Amino acid sequence: MATLAEIQALLGEPRFNWSDPAPWIELEREFGIEFPADFREIVDAYGSIKVNGQLHLKHPAVHLLHDLGTMIREDLELWRGEDMAEFLPSPVGANPGELMPVATATTGEAIFLRVPDGPSSSWRVVVQEFDSPAWYLHEMTFSDWLLAYLRGEDVTLCSRNWAPDGPFWEFLP
């Protein structure tokens, strides 16, 4: 699993550095899951940001204009619609094997974490291309997926055109 230090080496120093677990506890209680530690660590470090002008990550603190809980609720409603469910490999939600929406991209992709099937299984990343019926399962943790994205590797969402001078981030307004 990629470390926060590896991500910082490419993305730069975080400035949010959240340490209060209360927003995560509330969000996890609402959805009945515990988000993966690597995802939580990255989002706690950086907050609600746009990476490379493309990838939107959101923190669960409700005082933020762009918070993770609001995004998840809206995306669950969208993806549970009859006409949208056919575009994903499994239903959205918090049950084993289901997909939890956790990020979006300005280029139309939706990023999901696949809920593990059991305690010995790992979280995986699924990316859906909103402008097509295509989806891709990436057999890697969120931190590995993000690190690959920052390196310009093909993880369905590609950063080379968006960050030709190297990865960068900015807070969401």
RAVEN-V999686 format. One record per helix or strand of 3 or more residues. SS is the DSSP state (hx for helix, st for strand). FROM is the first residue (numbers start at 1). TO is the last residue. Records with the same first field share a line. If there is no record, write none. Layout:
BEGIN
SS=FROM-TO  FROM-TO
END
This chain:
BEGIN
hx=4-11  22-31  37-46  68-79  82-85  142-150
st=49-51  55-57  99-105  109-114  124-129  135-138  169-171
END
